[in-house]
Amino acid sequence: MVARPAQALQDVSRAASRAMGWVLPSVGLLFGPGAMAQMGAGASTGTVWRCIDSSGHARYTNVASDTAGQQCSIVTREIMVAPSGAPTVRAPASAAQTGSGDALGQRSREDARRRILEDELKNEQAALARAREMLSEQESIRSGDERNYQRVLDRLKPFQDAVTERLKNIDALEREVGRLK
């Protein structure tokens, strides 16, 4: 239940006076009934109106005086209201932006993509060679504290994982290049 502003003011006043141990007359007696009506008239209520202006735009308000002389209806369900900004107008997309350009443009994009994929493939192959080299270096190293063979395996695991990852990347890039041809 939503209390009227005047009633809410009275309730707050009574609660505050009880908490402080004061005995005060009610707010209605202090200000008079006419003042209480004025307080309620300027305050907003829990009712929300949807008003349509002369240009057909909807505006939402909770102030009763804003609805005077307009075509308004009470909103009965919750809605999200965001401040309106200037509407954005998008230019129509050109043929080059949508990808529906001529065959020559499409061919040049495919060639550029192929070059990029081939460069990535070369880089991955070089990284694979480095990873295999590092793995072989680690396999040849035997330290005295690795009497347990599991410690050797644990030390080699990251290097083996790097080689496996590079091989997977190379396979994926080769498949992608194969689709373009």
N, C-alpha and C positions, 0 to 999 in steps of 0.2 A: 504494500500500500504506500503510495506516495503522499506525504503530508503537504499541505499547502505551506507556502513560505511563512505566512503569519503564524500558523500552528507550529511549524518547526522552530520558529524564533521563540515562541512561548515554551516549548519543550526544552530547548537548550538553556533558556533562562532558568527554568525550574531546576534542571539537573545541576547547573553550575551553582545555584544558590544552596542546594542541598549539600553539594560536595564541600562548599566553603563554610557551611554552617550558618549561612545567612537566611534571614526570613525577609523576602521581598514580596511586594504585591505583584500580581501578574502583569505581564507586559501590556495587556489590553488596558489595564487600569492606568498604567504610566503614560501611555501614548494616546489612549482613547480609541474608540472603534473606527473613527474616520481615518486616523493615521494608519491603523492596521490594514484597512482596505487599500490604501495607497501603496503600502509596502507590497501587498500581494499583486497589485496591478502592474507594477514595473518589472517584477521578477519573472523569470522564465519558468514554465511549468514542464511537466513530464510529457506533454503532448507535442508531437511533431507533425507539422503540416507540410504537404507537398503543394507548392504553388506554381502555376504555369503563367509565365509573363506573356506580353503581347507578341514576342518573336517566337514563342513556342518552347522556350527553354524552361526546364524544371529547376526550381529552387526550393531548398528545404530550410525550414525555420522552426524554432520552438518559442518564438515571441508572438503572442496573439495580435499585437498591434501591427505587425508586418503583414498580416493576412488581409487587412482591410482593403476592399475594392479589388481583390484579385480572385481568380478561380483557384480555390484551395480545397484539398481533401486531407483528412487525417490519415497518417501512415499507421497501419496496424501491425506491421512486421518490421523486424530489424533490418536495416540496410547499412552498407558501408558508404560513407560520404567523404569524399576527398575534395580538397580545394581545387577549383577548376583553373586550369592554366590555358594559355593560348593553344588551340588545337594544332597539332603538327600535320603538315601536308607533305606527303611524299611524292617525289617526282616519279613518273613511270620508269621502270627499269629498261635499260637499253638492251639490245640483243647481245652485246658483249658481256653484260653483267649476268644475264640469265643463262648463258652458256649455249644459246641457240644460234650462235653466229655462223658464219660460213665455214666450209670444210677446211679452208686454209688455216683459219684461226684455231680450229679444233686440232688440226695436225700439229701446229706449232706448240700448243699446250701439251700434247702427248709427247712430243720430242723433248720438251723441257723436263717433263716428269721423268721420262726415261733417263735423261742425263743425271738428274738428281738421284734416282734410285741406283744407277750404276756407280756414281761417286760414293754413295753410302755403302754399297756392296764392297768396293775397293777398301774403304776405311775399315769395315768389319773384318775383311780378310787379313788386313795388316794387324788389327787388334787380336785376331785369332792366333796369328804367328807369334805375337808378343806373349800372349797368355800361355801358349804351348811351351815357349822358351822358358818362361818363369816356372811353369810346372816341372819341366825337366831339371831345372836348377834345384828346385826344392826336393825333388826325388833323389838327387845325388847327394844331398846333405844328410849326414847322420850325426846327431849330437849324442853325447854320452848319457844324457838324462832321459833319452827315449828308448829305454830297454823294453818297454811295453809297446808292442806293435800298434796298438790302438792309438797311442799318442802320435805316432807317425801319420796314421790315417787322418786323425783329427787336424793335424797341421796341414796336410795336403788337400783337405776337403775344399777350402775356399778357392784354391787354384784350379781344382778339377771342375768346380761349379762355374768358374769364369770361362773355361774352355767350352763347357756344355752350353752356356748361355750364348756365346759367340757363334757356335754351330747352329743353334736354333735361329738366331738373327739372320745368318747367311742363308739358311733354307727359306725363311720367310721372304727375304729380299729377292732371291732367285725366282720364287713363285710369282712375286709381283711383277718382276721384269718379264717373265714368261707370258703373263696375261696381256702385256702391252704389245707384244709382237704379233 
